[in-house]
C-alpha cells in the first residue's frame, strides 16, 4: 500500500464510484480490449477483485465515505488508505492517512482540501432529506436531472460540471463523482436497444464502454495542476436474473463482488 501520508497534501484526490458496475462485466471488457482508457490507467491494466462494504448505494457510500473502501477479496486484514481515528482498528497501518472526523470529506476539509461532490443516482439528488445526506458531507455539491440514471449523456454532463467546479478553486481538491450511467435503465447505451428489450449484461457493458470513452477527461482534470491520486471502483454490482435475482440490495455474489483500482497520476500525463 502507498504511504497515504505522503499523498494527502501533495496530490489532488479523485474518487469515482461506477454505480452498480459488476466485476465480471468490467473484467471481461478489460480483457477484451474494450476499455482502452481504463486499461491505461489501472495498475498492470487490470481490475482488482474486491468485496463491497454494502449491497446498495446508500449503505456502500456511507461506508466508503467513512474510509471503508471495498475490501480485497482475500483473507486479511487489509490496511486501508484512509481511516477515521478509531481505537483498536485492525486495518489502520503506518501508511494509512488517519483523520479526526466521522467522514473522509470532513477529514480532508480539515487538512485544507476543497471537497466537491458531483452526484448521479437518486441518493445524491438533494430533492429529499435522504437524497441530501451524502452530498451534505461535502463543501460543494451538484446534481441536476441530466446527471441521473435516465439521461443518455449523464457522464459527459457530470464531467463538465466537475471541470467548472475545479476551475473555481486554487488549493488542493477532493473530487467525488458518483457515475450513474451503469445503473438501470441502461438499455439506451446498447446500439439498437429498446425499452421493450430492457437492460441486461450487454447493455451494462455498453454503458461501461461509454464511461471509458470519457473518463480520461476526469484524469486529466485531476492531474492538471498537481499530481493526482485516483480511486475508481464500483459501490456494488447488480443481478440480471442470476439464480432468479434481479437488481441489488440482495446478498448475491454478483452484487457483493466489485472491480477496484487505485493509482497515482503524474502532473500533465493525461491530456
C-alpha positions as CSV (number, residue, x, y, z in Angstrom):
1,X,0.0,0.0,0.0
2,X,1.2,3.5,-0.8
3,X,2.0,5.7,2.2
4,X,-1.0,8.0,2.0
5,X,0.6,10.4,4.4
6,X,2.8,11.4,1.5
7,X,-0.1,11.6,-0.9
8,X,-2.5,13.7,1.2
9,X,-1.5,17.3,0.9
10,X,0.7,16.9,-2.2
11,X,-1.9,15.4,-4.6
12,X,-5.4,16.3,-5.8
13,X,-7.7,13.4,-4.9
14,X,-10.3,11.7,-7.1
15,X,-12.8,9.1,-6.0
16,X,-15.1,7.8,-8.8
17,X,-17.8,5.2,-8.0
18,X,-19.1,3.5,-11.1
19,X,-22.5,2.9,-9.5
20,X,-23.8,-0.7,-9.9
21,X,-20.8,-1.9,-12.1
22,X,-20.4,-5.7,-11.9
23,X,-16.9,-7.2,-11.5
24,X,-17.5,-9.9,-14.2
25,X,-18.6,-7.4,-16.8
26,X,-15.8,-5.0,-16.0
27,X,-13.2,-7.7,-16.1
28,X,-14.5,-9.2,-19.4
29,X,-14.4,-5.9,-21.2
30,X,-10.9,-5.0,-20.0
31,X,-9.6,-8.4,-21.1
32,X,-11.2,-7.9,-24.5
33,X,-9.5,-4.6,-25.0
34,X,-12.8,-2.7,-24.9
35,X,-11.8,-0.3,-22.1
36,X,-8.6,1.4,-23.5
37,X,-8.7,4.4,-21.2
38,X,-9.1,2.4,-18.0
39,X,-6.5,-0.2,-19.3
40,X,-4.0,2.7,-19.5
41,X,-4.8,3.9,-16.0
42,X,-5.3,0.8,-13.9
43,X,-2.1,-0.8,-12.4
44,X,-1.0,-3.5,-14.7
45,X,-4.0,-2.8,-16.9
46,X,-6.2,-4.9,-14.5
47,X,-9.0,-4.5,-12.1
48,X,-8.6,-5.7,-8.6
49,X,-11.4,-8.0,-7.3
50,X,-12.9,-6.7,-4.1
51,X,-15.9,-7.1,-1.9
52,X,-18.2,-4.1,-1.4
53,X,-19.0,-2.8,2.1
54,X,-22.7,-2.6,1.2
55,X,-25.1,-4.1,-1.3
56,X,-26.8,-0.9,-2.4
57,X,-25.8,2.7,-3.0
58,X,-26.6,4.3,0.3
59,X,-25.1,1.6,2.5
60,X,-22.0,1.3,0.4
61,X,-21.3,5.0,0.1
62,X,-21.9,5.7,3.8
63,X,-19.1,3.2,4.4
64,X,-16.8,4.3,1.5
65,X,-17.1,8.0,2.6
66,X,-16.0,7.0,6.1
67,X,-12.9,5.3,4.7
68,X,-14.2,1.8,4.4
69,X,-13.4,1.2,0.7
70,X,-14.2,-2.1,-1.0
71,X,-12.0,-4.9,0.7
72,X,-9.7,-7.1,-1.3
73,X,-11.4,-10.5,-1.9
74,X,-8.8,-12.5,0.0
75,X,-8.2,-13.2,3.7
76,X,-7.0,-10.1,5.6
77,X,-6.7,-7.9,7.5
78,X,-6.1,-5.4,4.7
79,X,-4.7,-1.9,5.6
80,X,-6.8,0.9,4.4
81,X,-5.6,4.1,2.6
82,X,-7.8,6.3,4.8
83,X,-9.2,5.8,8.2
84,X,-11.0,7.8,10.9
85,X,-9.3,7.7,14.3
86,X,-10.7,4.6,15.9
87,X,-9.1,2.8,18.9
88,X,-8.5,-0.9,18.1
89,X,-8.8,-0.6,14.3
90,X,-7.1,-3.6,12.8
91,X,-6.9,-2.1,9.3
92,X,-5.1,1.1,10.2
93,X,-1.5,0.8,9.3
94,X,1.6,3.2,9.3
95,X,0.8,4.1,5.7
96,X,-2.9,4.9,6.5
97,X,-3.8,8.6,6.5
98,X,-5.8,8.9,9.7
99,X,-8.3,11.7,10.1
100,X,-10.1,13.0,13.2
101,X,-13.6,13.3,11.7
102,X,-16.6,11.0,11.2
103,X,-16.2,11.0,7.4
104,X,-13.4,11.4,4.8
105,X,-14.7,14.6,3.2
106,X,-14.7,16.2,6.6
107,X,-11.2,14.9,7.4
108,X,-9.8,16.2,4.1
109,X,-11.5,19.6,4.6
110,X,-9.7,19.9,7.9
111,X,-6.5,19.2,6.0
112,X,-7.0,22.1,3.6
113,X,-8.9,20.3,0.8
114,X,-11.9,21.8,-1.0
115,X,-14.3,18.9,-1.2
116,X,-16.7,18.6,-4.2
117,X,-19.4,16.1,-4.9
118,X,-20.9,15.5,-8.3
119,X,-23.9,13.2,-7.8
120,X,-25.5,10.8,-10.1
121,X,-28.1,8.3,-8.7
122,X,-31.1,9.3,-6.5
123,X,-29.2,9.2,-3.2
124,X,-27.3,12.3,-4.4
125,X,-30.2,14.3,-6.0
126,X,-30.8,16.7,-3.0
127,X,-34.5,16.6,-3.7
128,X,-35.3,14.9,-0.3
129,X,-33.7,14.8,3.1
130,X,-32.3,11.3,2.3
131,X,-31.1,12.5,-1.0
132,X,-29.3,15.3,0.7
133,X,-27.5,13.3,3.4
134,X,-24.4,12.2,1.4
135,X,-24.0,15.5,-0.6
136,X,-24.1,17.4,2.8
137,X,-20.7,15.8,3.7
138,X,-19.0,18.0,1.0
139,X,-18.3,21.7,1.0
140,X,-19.7,21.9,-2.6
141,X,-22.2,19.5,-4.2
142,X,-24.0,19.4,-7.5
143,X,-26.9,17.4,-9.0
144,X,-29.3,18.0,-11.9
145,X,-31.6,15.7,-13.9
146,X,-29.0,15.5,-16.7
147,X,-26.7,13.6,-14.2
148,X,-29.3,11.0,-13.4
149,X,-29.9,7.4,-14.4
150,X,-32.3,8.2,-17.3
151,X,-30.0,10.6,-19.1
152,X,-28.1,9.0,-22.0
153,X,-25.3,11.6,-21.7
154,X,-25.2,11.7,-17.9
155,X,-21.4,11.2,-17.6
156,X,-20.5,13.9,-20.0
157,X,-22.7,16.3,-18.1
158,X,-21.1,15.3,-14.8
159,X,-17.6,15.8,-16.2
160,X,-18.5,19.3,-17.5
161,X,-19.8,20.2,-14.0
162,X,-16.7,18.8,-12.4
163,X,-14.5,20.9,-14.7
164,X,-16.3,24.1,-13.8
165,X,-16.2,23.3,-10.1
166,X,-12.4,22.5,-10.0
167,X,-11.7,25.6,-12.1
168,X,-13.2,27.7,-9.3
169,X,-10.6,26.8,-6.7
170,X,-6.8,27.1,-6.4
171,X,-6.0,24.8,-3.5
172,X,-6.0,21.1,-3.3
173,X,-9.2,19.4,-4.3
174,X,-11.0,16.2,-3.3
175,X,-13.4,15.4,-6.1
176,X,-16.0,12.7,-5.8
177,X,-18.1,11.6,-8.8
178,X,-20.9,9.1,-8.5
179,X,-21.4,7.8,-12.1
180,X,-25.0,6.9,-12.8
181,X,-24.6,5.6,-16.4
182,X,-24.2,1.9,-15.4
183,X,-27.4,1.9,-13.2
184,X,-30.6,0.7,-14.7
185,X,-32.1,1.8,-17.1
186,X,-29.1,1.4,-19.3
187,X,-30.7,-0.2,-22.4
188,X,-30.2,3.1,-24.4
189,X,-26.4,2.6,-24.3
190,X,-26.6,-0.5,-26.4
191,X,-26.9,0.2,-30.2
192,X,-30.4,-0.7,-31.3
193,X,-31.5,-1.2,-27.7
194,X,-35.2,-0.6,-26.9
195,X,-37.2,-0.2,-23.7
196,X,-39.0,-3.5,-24.5
197,X,-35.7,-5.4,-24.6
198,X,-34.7,-3.7,-21.4
199,X,-31.4,-4.0,-19.5
200,X,-29.0,-6.8,-19.3
201,X,-25.3,-7.6,-19.2
202,X,-24.8,-6.4,-22.8
203,X,-26.3,-3.0,-22.2
204,X,-24.5,-2.8,-18.8
205,X,-21.3,-3.4,-20.8
206,X,-22.2,-0.8,-23.4
207,X,-22.7,1.7,-20.6
208,X,-19.2,0.9,-19.3
209,X,-17.7,1.5,-22.7
210,X,-19.5,4.8,-22.8
211,X,-17.9,5.8,-19.5
212,X,-14.5,4.7,-20.7
213,X,-14.7,7.0,-23.7
214,X,-15.0,10.0,-21.4
215,X,-13.3,9.2,-18.1
216,X,-9.9,10.4,-19.4
217,X,-11.2,13.9,-19.0
218,X,-11.5,13.4,-15.3
219,X,-8.0,12.0,-15.0
220,X,-6.7,15.0,-17.0
221,X,-8.6,17.4,-14.8
222,X,-7.3,16.0,-11.6
223,X,-3.7,15.9,-12.6
224,X,-3.6,19.2,-14.4
225,X,-2.4,21.5,-11.5
226,X,-0.5,19.0,-9.3
227,X,-0.1,15.2,-9.2
228,X,-3.3,13.3,-8.7
229,X,-4.3,10.2,-6.9
230,X,-7.4,8.3,-8.1
231,X,-9.6,5.5,-6.8
232,X,-12.0,4.1,-9.4
233,X,-14.4,1.4,-8.2
234,X,-17.9,0.1,-8.1
235,X,-20.1,0.5,-5.0
236,X,-21.9,-2.8,-5.6
237,X,-23.0,-4.9,-8.5
238,X,-26.4,-5.9,-9.8
239,X,-28.2,-9.1,-10.8
240,X,-29.8,-9.7,-14.2
241,X,-31.6,-12.9,-13.5
242,X,-28.8,-15.0,-11.9
243,X,-30.5,-17.6,-9.6
244,X,-33.7,-15.8,-10.2
245,X,-32.5,-12.4,-8.7
246,X,-32.8,-9.1,-10.4
247,X,-31.4,-5.8,-9.0
248,X,-29.4,-5.3,-5.8
249,X,-29.8,-4.8,-2.1
250,X,-29.5,-8.6,-2.0
251,X,-26.8,-10.9,-0.8
252,X,-25.6,-12.4,-4.1
253,X,-22.1,-12.9,-5.5
254,X,-22.7,-10.6,-8.5
255,X,-23.8,-7.8,-6.0
256,X,-21.0,-8.2,-3.4
257,X,-18.1,-8.6,-5.8
258,X,-16.9,-5.3,-7.4
259,X,-14.0,-4.0,-9.5
260,X,-11.5,-1.7,-7.9
261,X,-8.4,0.3,-9.0
262,X,-6.2,3.0,-7.4
263,X,-3.3,4.8,-8.9
264,X,-1.3,8.0,-9.0
265,X,-1.3,10.3,-11.9
266,X,1.7,12.3,-12.9
267,X,1.1,16.0,-13.4
268,X,0.2,16.7,-17.1
269,X,0.3,13.0,-18.1
270,X,-3.4,12.9,-19.1
271,X,-4.2,15.4,-21.9
